[in-house]
Amino acid sequence: PDVVISCGRRTAGAALAIRRKAAADPTNTAPPPLLAHIQDPRIDPNVFDLLVVPLHDPARGPTVVNTLGALNPHDPARLSAAAEALDPAIQDLSRPRIAVSVGGSNKRYDFSSDAVERFISDLRHLAQSSGAALLVATSRRTDTATRKALAEGLADVPGWVWTGEGENPYLGFLGLADAIVVTSDSVNMVSEACATGKPVMVATVEIETGRLAAFHDRLRDAGLTRPFTGELEVYNYEPLNETARVGELLKEKLKARRG
C-alpha cells in the first residue's frame, strides 16, 4: 500500500510489519508505505512518518502532530444529514434544545449514585430555568443504574431520554441541538461536541485528574467549553476540526513522497 493508517497501541506492530514486508519484497519497486499512526503507542515516534496524538499525551518530536481534541468523522454534512432524519421526531419540542451526552464509569472512577443524582438535579434546573427541551443520549459505558436514574429523574422534563433501545439518535441530537451538555469522562464525546461549533458545557460528574483534566483545561482556555453549572451558556467559537487538519498534513506528506 501507499499508506498505512493505524490506531491504538496494539496495531502499531502490525503497521510496522507491513512496512518491513514491503521493503523486503524484491519485486516491489515502490517506496515503503507511509505510516500514519493515531494515538500514542508508547514507542519511538520516529518509526512513524506521522504520529497523531493529543496534546495531553507526552509524545513530541518532528513526526508528531499534537491535536487539541480527538479525531472524529462528524463533519457538518454528516451532522446535518443526521439532524434532518431525526427532525420529524422532535419538531414539537420547545427551544432551546439541549443535547446531553452521557458517558459512564471508567478505570479511574465509578459514576456514584450521589454524583448521578446531582447531575440530574442540575439538568432539571437547566430545563426549568431556560425553558429547554433535553435530548439525552447514553453511551455504551453508561451503566444500567445511571440509565434508569436518568429516565426516571427526567420523566417530567420536556425532551427525549434515549437509554439504548432502538436506533441511536446521538448524531441527530448533536445536529439539532442549540447547545450541548457532555459528561467529562470521554475525550471523544467532548471533541465531537466541540466539532459542532455550538456551546459545550462540560459536566464533571466525578472529578477528573491527570491527562484528562489537562485536556479539559486546554479546551476551556481555548474558549471551546465551559463548566456545566445547571445554567445555559451562550457563546461562539470556531468549531474544532482536527480531522481535516490532520488529513491535509497527511496529503502533504504523500505528495512530497511522490515528488
Residue pairs with C-beta under 8 A, 6 or more apart in sequence:
1 18
1 22
1 33
2 30
2 33
2 34
2 254
3 33
3 34
3 35
3 36
3 250
3 254
4 15
4 18
4 19
4 33
4 34
4 35
4 36
5 36
5 37
5 38
6 12
6 14
6 15
6 35
6 36
6 37
6 38
7 37
7 38
7 39
8 38
8 39
8 41
9 39
9 40
9 41
9 42
11 37
12 37
12 41
12 43
15 35
15 37
15 48
16 35
16 47
18 33
19 32
19 33
19 35
22 28
22 30
22 32
22 33
23 32
31 257
34 49
34 50
34 250
34 253
34 254
34 257
35 47
35 48
35 49
35 50
36 48
36 49
36 50
36 51
36 52
36 250
36 253
37 48
37 50
37 51
37 52
38 52
38 53
38 71
39 52
39 53
39 57
40 51
40 53
40 57
40 58
40 59
41 51
45 51
45 59
45 60
45 61
45 63
45 64
46 61
46 62
46 63
48 63
49 63
49 253
50 63
50 65
50 246
50 249
50 250
50 253
51 59
51 61
51 63
51 64
51 65
52 64
52 65
52 67
52 71
52 246
53 59
53 64
53 65
53 66
53 67
54 66
54 67
54 68
54 69
54 70
54 187
54 215
55 66
55 67
55 68
55 214
55 215
55 218
56 211
56 212
56 214
56 215
56 218
57 66
57 211
59 66
60 66
65 246
65 249
67 242
67 245
67 246
68 218
68 219
68 222
68 224
68 240
68 242
69 187
69 190
69 191
69 194
69 195
69 219
69 240
69 242
70 187
70 188
70 191
70 192
70 242
71 191
71 242
71 243
71 246
72 188
72 191
72 192
72 195
72 243
73 243
74 171
74 174
74 192
74 195
74 196
75 195
75 241
75 243
75 244
76 239
78 171
79 171
79 174
79 175
79 195
79 196
80 175
81 175
82 171
82 172
82 174
82 175
83 172
83 174
83 175
83 176
84 175
85 172
86 169
86 172
86 173
86 175
86 176
87 172
87 176
89 160
89 169
90 97
90 133
90 135
90 160
90 176
93 133
93 135
93 158
93 159
93 160
94 131
94 132
94 133
94 158
95 132
95 133
95 178
96 130
96 131
96 132
96 133
96 178
96 179
96 232
97 132
97 133
97 134
97 135
97 159
97 176
97 177
97 178
98 126
98 127
98 130
98 132
98 133
98 134
98 135
98 177
98 178
98 179
98 180
98 181
98 232
99 135
99 136
99 137
99 173
99 174
99 176
99 177
99 179
99 180
99 181
99 193
100 123
100 134
100 135
100 136
100 137
100 180
100 181
100 182
101 137
101 139
101 170
101 173
101 174
101 180
101 181
101 182
101 183
101 186
101 189
101 192
101 193
102 136
102 137
102 138
102 139
102 142
102 146
102 150
102 183
103 139
103 141
103 142
103 182
103 183
103 185
103 186
103 189
104 111
104 138
104 139
104 140
104 141
104 142
104 143
104 146
104 185
105 111
105 141
105 143
105 185
106 141
106 185
108 206
108 208
108 209
108 210
108 212
109 206
109 207
110 206
111 143
111 146
111 205
111 206
112 206
113 145
113 149
115 205
115 206
116 145
116 146
116 149
116 150
116 205
117 149
117 153
118 205
119 183
119 203
119 205
120 149
120 150
120 153
120 154
121 153
121 230
122 203
122 228
122 229
122 230
123 134
123 136
123 153
123 154
123 157
123 181
123 230
124 153
124 154
124 157
125 230
125 231
126 132
126 134
126 181
126 230
126 231
126 232
127 133
127 134
127 154
127 157
127 158
127 159
129 230
129 231
129 232
130 231
130 232
132 158
132 159
132 178
132 232
133 157
133 158
133 159
133 160
134 154
134 157
134 158
134 159
134 160
134 161
135 159
135 160
135 169
135 173
135 176
135 177
136 150
136 154
136 159
136 160
136 161
136 162
137 162
137 168
137 169
137 170
137 173
138 146
138 147
138 150
138 162
138 163
138 164
139 170
139 186
139 189
141 185
141 186
142 163
142 164
147 163
147 164
148 163
150 161
150 163
151 161
151 163
154 161
155 161
160 169
162 168
162 169
162 170
162 173
174 180
174 192
174 193
174 196
175 196
177 196
177 198
178 198
178 199
179 198
179 199
179 200
179 201
179 232
179 233
179 234
180 193
180 196
180 198
180 199
180 200
180 201
181 200
181 201
181 202
181 203
181 228
182 189
182 190
182 193
182 200
182 201
182 202
182 203
183 189
183 202
183 203
183 205
184 190
184 202
184 203
184 204
184 205
184 208
184 212
184 216
185 205
185 206
185 208
185 212
187 212
187 215
190 200
190 202
190 215
190 216
190 219
190 225
191 240
191 242
193 200
193 225
194 200
194 219
194 224
194 225
194 237
194 239
194 240
195 239
195 240
195 241
196 239
197 236
197 237
197 238
197 239
199 226
199 232
199 233
199 234
199 235
200 224
200 225
200 226
201 225
201 226
201 227
201 228
201 229
201 232
201 233
202 216
202 219
202 220
202 225
202 226
202 227
202 228
203 228
204 227
204 228
208 216
216 225
219 225
220 226
220 227
222 237
223 235
223 237
224 237
224 240
226 233
226 235
